[in-house]
Amino acid sequence: MKDKRTSLSPEGQSPPKQTVEKTYDSRDLFHGRQEILIEHAGHAYRLRITRQDKLILTK
């Protein structure tokens, strides 16, 4: 059985766990390239810009 004692905001949603402190512009990350590699916890992730100008992150 789940414990229903959770602290919810007045709107009924859980408060955010962490606030974003810094914003990175994608142009600063990509430097004109379409794809970059990001290493996290010993794994490489590929972040790329699609033809429709969307971002896709894959492992």
FENKANOR-V261275 format. One record per residue. RES is the residue in three letters. PHI is phi as a letter, one per 40 degrees, with the letter a starting at -180 (999 if undefined). PSI is psi in degrees with one decimal (* if undefined). D_CENTER is the distance of its C-alpha to the mean C-alpha in whole Angstrom. Layout:
# FENKANOR-V261275
res=RES phi=PHI psi=PSI d_center=D_CENTER
res=RES phi=PHI psi=PSI d_center=D_CENTER
This chain:
# FENKANOR-V261275
res=MET phi=999 psi=137.7 d_center=32
res=LYS phi=c psi=145.3 d_center=29
res=ASP phi=c psi=120.5 d_center=29
res=LYS phi=c psi=7.2 d_center=29
res=ARG phi=c psi=87.3 d_center=29
res=THR phi=b psi=149.8 d_center=25
res=SER phi=c psi=112.9 d_center=24
res=LEU phi=b psi=151.6 d_center=23
res=SER phi=c psi=168.2 d_center=23
res=PRO phi=d psi=-27.2 d_center=26
res=GLU phi=c psi=-2.2 d_center=24
res=GLY phi=g psi=11.8 d_center=24
res=GLN phi=b psi=149.3 d_center=20
res=SER phi=c psi=144.1 d_center=19
res=PRO phi=c psi=152.3 d_center=18
res=PRO phi=c psi=145.2 d_center=14
res=LYS phi=c psi=-36.7 d_center=14
res=GLN phi=a psi=143.9 d_center=12
res=THR phi=c psi=151.4 d_center=12
res=VAL phi=c psi=126.1 d_center=10
res=GLU phi=b psi=-24.5 d_center=13
res=LYS phi=b psi=140.6 d_center=12
res=THR phi=b psi=136.0 d_center=11
res=TYR phi=b psi=129.5 d_center=11
res=ASP phi=c psi=132.6 d_center=13
res=SER phi=c psi=-29.9 d_center=13
res=ARG phi=c psi=-34.2 d_center=16
res=ASP phi=c psi=-29.3 d_center=16
res=LEU phi=c psi=-42.7 d_center=14
res=PHE phi=c psi=-27.1 d_center=16
res=HIS phi=f psi=46.5 d_center=19
res=GLY phi=g psi=-6.7 d_center=21
res=ARG phi=c psi=165.2 d_center=20
res=GLN phi=c psi=-11.0 d_center=18
res=GLU phi=a psi=140.6 d_center=16
res=ILE phi=b psi=160.5 d_center=15
res=LEU phi=b psi=138.1 d_center=14
res=ILE phi=b psi=126.4 d_center=12
res=GLU phi=c psi=131.1 d_center=14
res=HIS phi=a psi=124.3 d_center=12
res=ALA phi=f psi=40.5 d_center=15
res=GLY phi=g psi=5.1 d_center=17
res=HIS phi=b psi=146.3 d_center=16
res=ALA phi=c psi=133.0 d_center=15
res=TYR phi=b psi=142.5 d_center=12
res=ARG phi=b psi=122.0 d_center=13
res=LEU phi=b psi=121.2 d_center=11
res=ARG phi=b psi=156.2 d_center=14
res=ILE phi=c psi=126.6 d_center=15
res=THR phi=c psi=174.0 d_center=17
res=ARG phi=c psi=-26.2 d_center=20
res=GLN phi=c psi=11.9 d_center=19
res=ASP phi=g psi=35.4 d_center=17
res=LYS phi=b psi=160.8 d_center=14
res=LEU phi=b psi=137.3 d_center=11
res=ILE phi=b psi=129.6 d_center=11
res=LEU phi=b psi=123.8 d_center=9
res=THR phi=b psi=155.5 d_center=12
res=LYS phi=c psi=* d_center=14
